[in-house]
Amino acid sequence: MPAVPAVSGPSVTSKVLAILGAFTHLRPERTLTDISRAANLPLSTVHRLVNELVAWGALERSSDGSYRIGLRLWEIGALSPRGSEIRETALRYIADLYARTGNNVALTTLDGESALPIVWIVAERSAHLLGSTGTRIPLHATGAGLVLLAHAPMDLRQKVLEGSLHRFTTETLVEPDDLRRALSDILRRGYVVSCRQFTDRSTSVAAPVSIGVGGATAALSVIIPATEDWRKRVPVVVGLARKLSAALKSQALEWRHT
């Protein structure tokens, strides 16, 4: 009798790649259950491989038990010339926004349930305004945060809306219905103006930037003193955000054909 060929399943390599692929700019932190569902792997398999990835440094475990990409992968990813090209491209437009406005400007991404500026240029004349690279800012009370929340997955939007919304100033959106309307307006208009919602001294104008990775969105923003007229900042921010999105999309298409 001929031997019955063995049925081969996914390789260990493909399982590891599926686990790493579960993390995105929109979902940078995941629980084991989240990873299991996203990677379509048994929870026991995910638990074993995730522990190995943590030991190697590819993943890190947060204090709340969730996992995120570890520094070891960032170190390896930094060797890619494409990552440097993305940063250089983004910085050109951010520097342009700073040159045109003379105010604080930032490129911000989603980080769990908060926003994280990844590039920040501080204007000397407005250095008293809050914000810096690596400092997390709330999603519901800042221009960049509101843009990211408007483009975030439905489950995250719902979680924020159902959670406790901290009031930073008298203008902070803390009523779920008010916040829903604001998010709808952002999607319709393509930008947001957040006046005195985070501090009484500042206004931020922000617009979405498509970063060309899994449909992820970042936010380009300028932060000005609340006493200044924000209207003249809107076309500049929106225009540069669209140009940056187009440049990053063009880069992504070029890479696919190389």
N, C-alpha and C positions, 0 to 999 in steps of 0.2 A: 504494500500500500504506500503510495507516495506521501511524503511528509506534508502536513498542512502548513502553509507559510504563515509565519507569525505576523500579526497585525501590529504595525508600528504606529505609535501615537506621536504627538508633538515631541520634538527633541528638547533637551534641557535648555539649549540655547534659545530656541523659539519661545519657551516658557519665560525665561528671564527677560527677553526682549518684550514680551507681552506685558510683563509686570512693569517694566520701565516705561513702556508706552502708555500705561494707564495714567501717568502724570502729564498734565498739560498746563499751559499758562492759565487756563480758567480753573483747573483743579490741581494746584500745586501740592496740596496735602490730601492724603487719603487714609482711611482706616483699612485694616486687613480685609474686611468685608467688601468695602468699595473696590479694592484692588482685585479681589476674587471675581466680582461681577464684571468689572471693566475688562479684565484679562481673560474672562471665561475659563477660569481654572478652579479646581477644587480648593476649598479653604485650607485644607491640610497641606497641599502642595505650596500654596502661596506663603503660608506660615513658615515652612522650611526654607524656601528660597529667599524670602525677605530677610530672615535671620542671617543667612549667608551674605546677602548684599549689604546688610548693616555692618557686619563684621569686616567686610572689605572696604567699606566707606562709600559705596555707591548710593546707599540710602541712609537717612538719619531718622531716629525715632524722637518725636516730640514729647513733651511732658504730659500731654493729654492722650498719648497712645497712638496718635496718627503718625504717618510717615511722609517724608519729603525727600527730594533728590539731595544726595550728599555732596560734600565738597570734592570728593575724589572724582566724581563725574564732571564737576565744573572745571577741575584742573585739566582733565583730558579734553573736555569740550573747548577750552580756551586755545588748544592747539589748532583748532579748525580755522582756516583763514576766512571762512564764510561768516563766523561769529564776529570776527573783527570788522568785516565789511559792513555788517548790519549796524554795529555800534558807531562806526565812522559815518555811515549814511545818516543815521538818526541825529548824531551830534551836529552835523552840518545844518540841519533844519532847526534844531534847538538853538544853536548859536545865532542863526538868522533871526529867529523870533526874539532873542535877547537884544540883538543889534537894532531891531525895528522898534522895540518897546522900551528898552532900558529898565525892565522890571524883572522880578524873579520868574524864571521859567523852568518847567520840568516835564519829563516824560515819565509816566507812571503806569505800573501794571498791577493786576490783581494779585493779592497774596492772601489766600484764605478768605477771611471775612473783613479784610482791610485792604487799603491801597498802599503800594510801596513805590516811592519815587526811585527810579534806577539811574536817572541822569538829572542833575539839578544845577542850575547856574543862578547864583545869588547876586542880585544887584546891590551895589554899595549903598545906594540911597534908600533902599528898602530892606536892608538886612534885618530890621527888627521884626519882619513878618515871619511867621512860623514856617518851618519846613527845612528838610535837608535830605540828601541821599541816604537811604537806608532807614529813615524814620517812617514808621507806619502811620497812616492818616485814616480817619473814618470814611466809610463809603457814603454815608447819608448826609454829611455836613460839609463836603468840599466839592469843588467843581470836578476835579479829576475823579474823585470817588463816585460821584453821581453818574458820570459818563460810564465808568466801569460797571457800576451796578445796573445801569440801563441795558448794557450789552452782556450781562452775566447770565449763566444758566438759570432757568426758572426756579430750580430748587434753592439756589443761593438767594435769589431775590426774595423768595417767599420766607426764607429763614430770617433774613434781615428785617423784613416787614413785620414778622411775628415776634421779633426779639425786642429787647429793651433799647430804645433809641435815645441816646444821651443828648441832653440839651446843652450845647456849648454857649449859645447866646439866645436872645429872645427871638432871633430869626431862624434858628435851627429847625429843620423839618423833623418833627417827632410824631406827627399823626400819620398813620399808615396810608390813609386816603390821600393826604396832601403829597406824600412821597410817591405814591403810585401815579398821580397826575403829573408830577415833575418828571418821572422817568418816561412817561408817554410823550411828554413835550420834547424831551431830549431826542428820542427816536424820530420824532416828526421833524424837528428843526435841524438836528445834526450838531448841536452844541448846547452848552448850558452856561448860565451866569449865576454864580453862587455869591450873593451879596450878604456880607456880615453873618454868615452861618457858622463859621468856625471860630473866627475872632471878630470883635467889633471893629477892628482896624483894617480888615482886608476884604477884597472881592477877587474871585477867581473866575476866569473865562477858560473853558476847556472844550475840546472837540475830540472825537474818536480817531484812532489811528489803527488801521488793519496791519498787523505785523507779519501777515503771511504765513503763520504757523497754526494749522488746524483751526483757522477762523478766529484766532485769538485777537483781542482788541486791547490796545493801550490807550492812554489819554495824554494829549499834548495840552499844556495849560500855561497861562500867564497869571501871576498873582500881583495885584496892584493895590495901592492904598485905597481904602473905601471912599476917600474924598475925591478920587479921580474918576473921570468919565469912562465907563467900561465900553461904551458903544463903539468907539473907534478901534477897540481891540478885537472885536468879534470877527470882522472879515480877515484880519491878519492871521488869527489863530486857526480859523476854519480853512483858509486857503493853504497854509503851510501843513496842516494836518492831512489834507487831501493830497498834497504833493509828496509828503513823506510816505503815505500809504501807497501811492502809485510807484514811487521809487523802490519800496520794499517788495511790492508785487513783481516789478520788473526783474529785480534780483532773483526772486524765487523762480520765475519762469526761465531765467537764464541758467540757473543751476540745474534745472530739470533736463536741460538739453546739453549738458556738458558731461 
